[in-house]
Amino acid sequence: MTMTTPAATLAPHDAQLDGADDASSAQARKPRDNNDPRNNARGKDGGGGNKQPRRDKRDVHGWVVLDKPIGMTSTHAVAVVKRLFSAKRAGHAGTLDPLASGGLPIAMGEATKTVPFVMDGRKRYRFTVAWGEERDTDDTEGKVTQTSEIRPTPEAIRALLPRFTGLIEQTPPQYSAIKIAGERAYDMARDGEIVPLVPRPVEIHELTLVEHDDSGKSVFEAECGKGTYVRALARDMGRLLGCYGHICALRRTLVGPFDEADMIPLEQLQALCDRAASGEGSLADALLPVETALDDIPALAVTRADAARLHRGQAVLLRGRDAPNTSGTVYVTVAGRLLALAELGNGELIPKRVFNLSGLTASSNAKESI
């Protein structure tokens, strides 16, 4: 069967979320300017070019789901988007390796308060495994450590997939962002240390063989929970199949509530920025509302009087026939506008995070305007 693989060779994404260097280890080691343990490549928008004129920072609130290009670190992608919007605050909801492409949700302003809800959501990936070699990084960037002439059949691969579905124990890659005694595992691995990593429980909701090439590559789709390493899936499948394997391509297609329909390529975002600068559009058209990240949380509307109390950080008692009879986390709105994240229980609404959405927010026709 002929297989169509992605056009470019990628390094895989870690579904593990924290890719930043630890401050204490950074002081003792050679400084690094990105968040990737194996690749120092910069994105197309950075790396010593002409300096951009300084812009006044402004309050921007919402999500941009960047279709991250290959070769750009997640940290650099955030910096580029933050600069395009002249935003005061920005951060991402889950590291995507430089040589991977796909969805990188970037939260700006008050949306940063909702990042954990996206990070805890499901992720979906399409990835390619090259059989016959295991590498120390479990992707194309590493050194070959094991080889085999064996190539698996599609029947053997499909028979193996149930062992990697559901709740499983997974040992993270040696080159991972996990901290051990205050140091990142990838820092220790780069220094030639054997990293003492132990298996951890992760959940794989779905793992499917999509395409198979007898010459030695297979394409998979996976949907998994927080903490899963796609690279480790390739490594462990290769070992059990007796042929070894590593990731050679990856694209993230779903992160929490954000799918490919929400993604915007960097070139398109830059073009929108140029049009906005000339008065022909607004960058608000590229924003998704802050509450998009809260799709799985019940919404609760309150009166303006109750909203005033919540805004001051005060609890509100909800009484009467229309009082909700549920409990747990809710997001609170007033006149259709997001106000707070709160805990509801025994008729009492206790604010946990209050939002101040003054500034640039998502427009009502964002999807149509991009």
C-alpha angles and dihedrals in degrees: 000000000000115000128207111214128191114281096243133046112245140187113233130259123243110228083202101102112216113077101156124115118253111250095226095051092044090062092054096045138054108289117255127202101206141041101248123103096209110027131055096184117134126219123256092263098058146039113100102321126138113311116250118235113262116258129200110258118240140187110269121173126191146053131292113192101205119202089222114219123229113267099033125107120228091241092053092046090056090050092051094049092044090054094047090056095036084229123176095215135025141154140162131246102227133356119260115195118246096249094048124085135207142060118015109168109210118197120205129194114330091004087076087074089065098048095105091060090058095042091053092052129095123279129207125204139182110206141168124222121204110210126212100049136067117198132198092243093041089236140072094279096068138080119268110254103168134021136189137181090212118106119193124236120233088245091056091048094049091048089056098049097083088064088062097045126092123008109351139164112248130185110215120235119270087242099058137122095247114128120234115186089339096312130104114247091230091056090054093045092051089054090055097255123143104241113222100220121168128205117267132195115258132166125234108191095185137002119180135177104228104174136002131198119197089216090073116282135099131188120217138182119212136182114196146159134249118307098025119138114210090197090059090054091058092045095049095044090051092052094050091046089052093233104087122226148192138197115266101169137021141173126181111220103172134033115175107300094350121093135169092282088065096051123106122194117235093242091055092048091050090049090052089050090053092050091048091051089056092048096253098115146348133258086223085079089070094052127094116207120269091242092060086089090058098060093124094051123085116250122225124194118211136186122262090252092055090043090057091055093047091048088058090052094255125138121245127215113221111206138163138049095312096049111124116251095206131092138208135059118345134169113233126219134187120198088349094305125118111253112163152336109245144171117241122202138141091000093304124118113203117189116228103170122016120201127218106194100180109136134037113353136167117296121232093244099043097130094050094047100052 
